[in-house]
Amino acid sequence: MFRNLACSVAGCAAMIAATSGCGSSALDQAVVIGGSPSSQPFVSLAVDRFAPQNPLARFDISMAGSGQGLGKLCDGLVDLAVTAREMSPTESEACNGSGITLAKIPVARDAIVLFTNKNNPSGVSCLSLPQIYSLVGPESAGVDSWNGGAKLARALGEKDRLPEQQLTLIGPPPTSSTVDLLIDQTVAPFSPVRKSAPEIRPDYRTLASDAMIPSEVARQRSSIGFADFEKAQRWRDQVRFLKVDSGRSCVPATANTIRSGEYALSRSQLLYVNTEAAASNATLAAFVAFALEPERLVAEGNAAGVALPTDEIEKANKEWEQAADAAGVQR
């Protein structure tokens, strides 16, 4: 398991200045972090535990979105970004153009959950991916009933019909990484065949605060709301989760199905690290190693969603070790 730059975190944590025990100066450099607000709990917990052991370390954290975090990372303005999605080809090209080498490390898993009113009379408990596209995709603009997109869903291979019941789609603003994932998993796969833009329908009901979503779904009996799993879990007694059928069977959103990858609308929480920055910033290198310790990922991954399986945690540590060695990070 990869530890600190020249010795263990615990060993260096006790040092305020250079000592022969660690062979280097105290960890007193700044670490600049950006990324998705949904990853804020993971970042906050890791910093909260690292900082007291390394009181001279400084952190500048701005979790304004995956896109912004990756953009700043590729511009050399942040040292690492914790994101709720993969880097896009455009973002990757920008980083390559800037000569920045990145290590991509999974740290947790999260998912999008679709839910409706607990007293929704429709009896619908599961939606297929074609049905979801027919209700949330760009071609569903103006669809105001659950079965209003039936023709579109049939064109994508769906045979079952949904009820003729009024529909309101409710979710966070389009800038949210939650919307990004919904698009990636339920719209983008059908965009090429439909020759449509990978976008959410422009007329869905947006709420400025995620905390308002369950009460709005509770107020409208036939609505569909969506949110990330970590938030939706808090509302489980207020709403009814919908299962998702990706072509094999209807799968509920649970920690186990998300962790195993069975649940279709899942995502990885990813840590992107500027490896050259880690080679020159001992505090950054030590912090990444600290955040990736297996016992920490199990405990803190849950704060950002669902902890990774043990084998994936081990793989994440090995990936960082290899990236660190290639960049010349001392260990």
C-alpha positions as semicolon CSV with decimal commas, in nm:
position;residue;x (nm);y (nm);z (nm)
1;M;0,000;0,000;0,000
2;F;0,137;0,338;-0,101
3;R;0,221;0,555;0,198
4;N;0,371;0,899;0,235
5;L;0,643;1,057;0,030
6;A;0,937;0,940;0,242
7;C;0,777;0,772;0,542
8;S;0,436;0,694;0,685
9;V;0,176;0,965;0,741
10;A;0,182;0,889;1,112
11;G;0,559;0,931;1,122
12;C;0,562;1,260;0,938
13;A;0,256;1,390;1,116
14;A;0,451;1,425;1,438
15;M;0,714;1,642;1,275
16;I;0,686;2,018;1,253
17;A;1,026;2,070;1,093
18;A;1,284;1,864;0,907
19;T;1,420;1,570;1,100
20;S;1,651;1,285;1,028
21;G;1,363;1,044;1,103
22;C;1,165;1,144;0,795
23;G;1,458;1,263;0,590
24;S;1,265;1,565;0,458
25;S;1,090;1,880;0,574
26;A;0,746;1,883;0,729
27;L;0,446;1,865;0,498
28;D;0,387;2,237;0,467
29;Q;0,289;2,297;0,103
30;A;-0,052;2,396;-0,035
31;V;-0,289;2,151;-0,205
32;V;-0,550;2,297;-0,441
33;I;-0,858;2,081;-0,498
34;G;-1,156;2,121;-0,733
35;G;-1,438;1,904;-0,855
36;S;-1,797;1,796;-0,809
37;P;-2,007;1,909;-0,511
38;S;-2,127;1,548;-0,480
39;S;-1,767;1,454;-0,393
40;Q;-1,739;1,722;-0,125
41;P;-1,807;1,478;0,164
42;F;-1,520;1,253;0,055
43;V;-1,280;1,547;0,021
44;S;-1,388;1,708;0,347
45;L;-1,347;1,390;0,551
46;A;-1,005;1,315;0,404
47;V;-0,885;1,671;0,473
48;D;-1,037;1,673;0,822
49;R;-0,836;1,363;0,912
50;F;-0,515;1,457;0,733
51;A;-0,486;1,820;0,849
52;P;-0,458;1,762;1,228
53;Q;-0,171;1,521;1,167
54;N;-0,005;1,770;0,933
55;P;-0,079;2,114;1,081
56;L;0,141;2,305;0,835
57;A;-0,040;2,165;0,529
58;R;-0,272;2,411;0,354
59;F;-0,581;2,332;0,147
60;D;-0,770;2,544;-0,106
61;I;-1,094;2,366;-0,196
62;S;-1,353;2,475;-0,453
63;M;-1,610;2,209;-0,543
64;A;-1,805;2,392;-0,813
65;G;-1,856;2,107;-1,058
66;S;-1,678;1,822;-1,234
67;G;-1,632;2,025;-1,553
68;Q;-1,489;2,325;-1,374
69;G;-1,258;2,110;-1,164
70;L;-1,123;1,926;-1,468
71;G;-1,088;2,250;-1,661
72;K;-0,879;2,404;-1,384
73;L;-0,677;2,085;-1,353
74;C;-0,589;2,095;-1,722
75;D;-0,500;2,466;-1,688
76;G;-0,268;2,387;-1,400
77;L;-0,483;2,582;-1,152
78;V;-0,566;2,289;-0,923
79;D;-0,353;1,992;-0,819
80;L;-0,630;1,735;-0,815
81;A;-0,996;1,710;-0,907
82;V;-1,253;1,475;-0,756
83;T;-1,525;1,421;-1,014
84;A;-1,858;1,249;-1,059
85;R;-1,785;1,147;-1,417
86;E;-1,512;1,046;-1,659
87;M;-1,306;1,312;-1,831
88;S;-1,444;1,385;-2,178
89;P;-1,231;1,349;-2,495
90;T;-1,227;1,729;-2,526
91;E;-1,104;1,771;-2,170
92;S;-0,843;1,501;-2,222
93;E;-0,715;1,676;-2,534
94;A;-0,693;2,002;-2,341
95;C;-0,480;1,834;-2,073
96;N;-0,257;1,670;-2,331
97;G;-0,218;2,005;-2,505
98;S;-0,108;2,162;-2,179
99;G;0,146;1,887;-2,122
100;I;-0,022;1,777;-1,799
101;T;-0,004;1,409;-1,707
102;L;-0,288;1,275;-1,496
103;A;-0,352;0,971;-1,284
104;K;-0,718;0,861;-1,281
105;I;-0,815;0,674;-0,966
106;P;-1,166;0,551;-0,867
107;V;-1,248;0,628;-0,503
108;A;-1,621;0,548;-0,465
109;R;-1,936;0,477;-0,661
110;D;-2,264;0,663;-0,681
111;A;-2,584;0,643;-0,883
112;I;-2,890;0,828;-1,004
113;V;-3,222;0,723;-0,854
114;L;-3,562;0,777;-1,016
115;F;-3,855;0,793;-0,777
116;T;-4,221;0,881;-0,764
117;N;-4,489;0,961;-0,508
118;K;-4,546;0,681;-0,257
119;N;-4,916;0,701;-0,335
120;N;-4,880;0,713;-0,713
121;P;-5,181;0,511;-0,836
122;S;-5,010;0,395;-1,155
123;G;-4,851;0,091;-0,993
124;V;-4,536;0,138;-1,206
125;S;-4,236;-0,002;-1,021
126;C;-3,977;-0,030;-1,298
127;L;-3,874;0,166;-1,607
128;S;-3,665;0,041;-1,897
129;L;-3,390;0,254;-2,048
130;P;-3,598;0,322;-2,365
131;Q;-3,888;0,433;-2,146
132;I;-3,663;0,662;-1,945
133;Y;-3,526;0,814;-2,266
134;S;-3,882;0,869;-2,389
135;L;-3,956;1,067;-2,071
136;V;-3,633;1,260;-2,008
137;G;-3,454;1,289;-2,345
138;P;-3,463;1,593;-2,576
139;E;-3,733;1,438;-2,795
140;S;-3,966;1,415;-2,496
141;A;-4,012;1,792;-2,468
142;G;-4,384;1,853;-2,429
143;V;-4,462;1,496;-2,319
144;D;-4,696;1,541;-2,024
145;S;-4,806;1,182;-1,950
146;W;-4,618;0,866;-1,859
147;N;-4,722;0,703;-2,183
148;G;-4,678;1,018;-2,389
149;G;-4,345;0,893;-2,522
150;A;-4,475;0,545;-2,610
151;K;-4,413;0,585;-2,983
152;L;-4,055;0,690;-2,918
153;A;-4,000;0,407;-2,669
154;R;-4,136;0,154;-2,923
155;A;-3,894;0,285;-3,182
156;L;-3,617;0,192;-2,936
157;G;-3,750;-0,160;-2,887
158;E;-3,981;-0,118;-2,588
159;K;-4,310;-0,313;-2,611
160;D;-4,468;-0,239;-2,274
161;R;-4,691;0,062;-2,227
162;L;-4,694;0,301;-1,937
163;P;-5,019;0,441;-1,792
164;E;-5,200;0,739;-1,939
165;Q;-5,125;0,946;-1,633
166;Q;-5,009;1,305;-1,600
167;L;-4,632;1,343;-1,576
168;T;-4,404;1,609;-1,430
169;L;-4,029;1,545;-1,432
170;I;-3,854;1,709;-1,135
171;G;-3,483;1,741;-1,070
172;P;-3,182;1,964;-1,002
173;P;-3,061;2,236;-1,244
174;P;-2,905;2,135;-1,581
175;T;-2,560;2,235;-1,450
176;S;-2,572;1,960;-1,186
177;S;-2,347;1,655;-1,225
178;T;-2,660;1,454;-1,143
179;V;-2,809;1,571;-1,472
180;D;-2,480;1,488;-1,647
181;L;-2,505;1,129;-1,528
182;L;-2,873;1,098;-1,620
183;I;-2,782;1,215;-1,972
184;D;-2,477;0,986;-1,994
185;Q;-2,669;0,676;-1,889
186;T;-3,016;0,724;-2,035
187;V;-2,989;0,973;-2,323
188;A;-2,642;0,953;-2,478
189;P;-2,665;0,577;-2,560
190;F;-2,968;0,645;-2,783
191;S;-2,849;0,975;-2,933
192;P;-2,663;0,826;-3,233
193;V;-2,955;0,612;-3,352
194;R;-3,206;0,891;-3,284
195;K;-2,971;1,156;-3,428
196;S;-3,056;1,370;-3,126
197;A;-2,844;1,583;-2,896
198;P;-2,731;1,422;-2,568
199;E;-2,938;1,660;-2,358
200;I;-3,215;1,643;-2,102
201;R;-3,558;1,771;-2,207
202;P;-3,556;2,151;-2,171
203;D;-3,898;2,174;-2,006
204;Y;-3,845;1,960;-1,696
205;R;-3,916;2,117;-1,358
206;T;-3,592;2,239;-1,201
207;L;-3,548;2,313;-0,833
208;A;-3,259;2,522;-0,702
209;S;-3,214;2,301;-0,395
210;D;-3,207;1,921;-0,402
211;A;-3,375;1,926;-0,062
212;M;-3,692;2,057;-0,227
213;I;-3,725;1,763;-0,467
214;P;-3,891;1,505;-0,236
215;S;-4,153;1,750;-0,109
216;E;-4,238;1,851;-0,466
217;V;-4,268;1,484;-0,570
218;A;-4,485;1,423;-0,264
219;R;-4,705;1,716;-0,366
220;Q;-4,752;1,589;-0,724
221;R;-4,878;1,231;-0,710
222;S;-4,784;1,131;-1,064
223;S;-4,445;1,301;-1,091
224;I;-4,101;1,147;-1,139
225;G;-3,809;1,293;-0,949
226;F;-3,441;1,216;-0,981
227;A;-3,140;1,271;-0,756
228;D;-2,811;1,108;-0,666
229;F;-2,827;0,797;-0,448
230;E;-2,668;0,953;-0,141
231;K;-2,936;1,224;-0,125
232;A;-3,223;1,001;-0,233
233;Q;-3,146;0,756;0,046
234;R;-3,242;1,023;0,299
235;W;-3,586;1,053;0,136
236;R;-3,663;0,682;0,111
237;D;-3,950;0,706;0,359
238;Q;-4,105;0,995;0,162
239;V;-4,090;0,860;-0,197
240;R;-4,100;0,530;-0,387
241;F;-3,784;0,430;-0,572
242;L;-3,827;0,299;-0,927
243;K;-3,625;0,000;-1,044
244;V;-3,437;0,020;-1,374
245;D;-3,430;-0,245;-1,646
246;S;-3,122;-0,221;-1,867
247;G;-3,231;-0,515;-2,082
248;R;-3,204;-0,812;-1,850
249;S;-3,419;-0,751;-1,545
250;C;-3,554;-0,482;-1,315
251;V;-3,283;-0,388;-1,063
252;P;-3,342;-0,176;-0,753
253;A;-3,101;0,097;-0,648
254;T;-2,924;-0,034;-0,340
255;A;-2,570;-0,006;-0,208
256;N;-2,502;-0,365;-0,315
257;T;-2,637;-0,333;-0,671
258;I;-2,452;-0,006;-0,720
259;R;-2,129;-0,153;-0,582
260;S;-2,157;-0,462;-0,804
261;G;-2,246;-0,261;-1,116
262;E;-2,582;-0,437;-1,159
263;Y;-2,775;-0,111;-1,127
264;A;-2,755;0,062;-1,463
265;L;-2,761;0,428;-1,357
266;S;-2,438;0,422;-1,159
267;R;-2,117;0,619;-1,180
268;S;-1,768;0,623;-1,035
269;Q;-1,636;0,899;-0,815
270;L;-1,291;0,961;-0,962
271;L;-0,975;1,126;-0,834
272;Y;-0,768;1,292;-1,108
273;V;-0,419;1,389;-0,990
274;N;-0,158;1,602;-1,166
275;T;0,132;1,359;-1,125
276;E;0,402;1,618;-1,199
277;A;0,256;1,838;-0,926
278;A;0,269;1,538;-0,690
279;A;0,636;1,487;-0,776
280;S;0,720;1,841;-0,666
281;N;0,466;1,877;-0,384
282;A;0,528;1,637;-0,096
283;T;0,207;1,742;0,077
284;L;-0,001;1,661;-0,232
285;A;0,163;1,319;-0,272
286;A;0,113;1,238;0,095
287;F;-0,249;1,351;0,091
288;V;-0,336;1,134;-0,210
289;A;-0,174;0,832;-0,045
290;F;-0,358;0,906;0,278
291;A;-0,696;0,942;0,103
292;L;-0,645;0,611;-0,081
293;E;-0,571;0,397;0,224
294;P;-0,814;0,101;0,204
295;E;-0,966;0,155;0,548
296;R;-1,023;0,519;0,460
297;L;-1,191;0,445;0,126
298;V;-1,427;0,200;0,290
299;A;-1,529;0,451;0,557
300;E;-1,519;0,769;0,354
301;G;-1,640;0,630;0,021
302;N;-1,979;0,598;0,183
303;A;-1,981;0,972;0,243
304;A;-1,966;1,023;-0,133
305;G;-2,198;0,737;-0,219
306;V;-2,104;0,369;-0,199
307;A;-1,766;0,226;-0,103
308;L;-1,578;0,029;-0,368
309;P;-1,535;-0,347;-0,341
310;T;-1,210;-0,452;-0,170
311;D;-1,045;-0,569;-0,493
312;E;-1,116;-0,236;-0,661
313;I;-0,970;-0,047;-0,364
314;E;-0,653;-0,253;-0,395
315;K;-0,648;-0,185;-0,769
316;A;-0,690;0,190;-0,708
317;N;-0,385;0,190;-0,478
318;K;-0,179;0,000;-0,732
319;E;-0,280;0,242;-1,007
320;W;-0,165;0,534;-0,794
321;E;0,163;0,359;-0,708
322;Q;0,234;0,300;-1,077
323;A;0,144;0,656;-1,174
324;A;0,350;0,796;-0,889
325;D;0,653;0,586;-0,983
326;A;0,626;0,690;-1,347
327;A;0,618;1,057;-1,246
328;G;0,914;1,021;-1,011
329;V;0,719;1,071;-0,689
330;Q;0,948;0,960;-0,405
331;R;0,809;0,702;-0,166
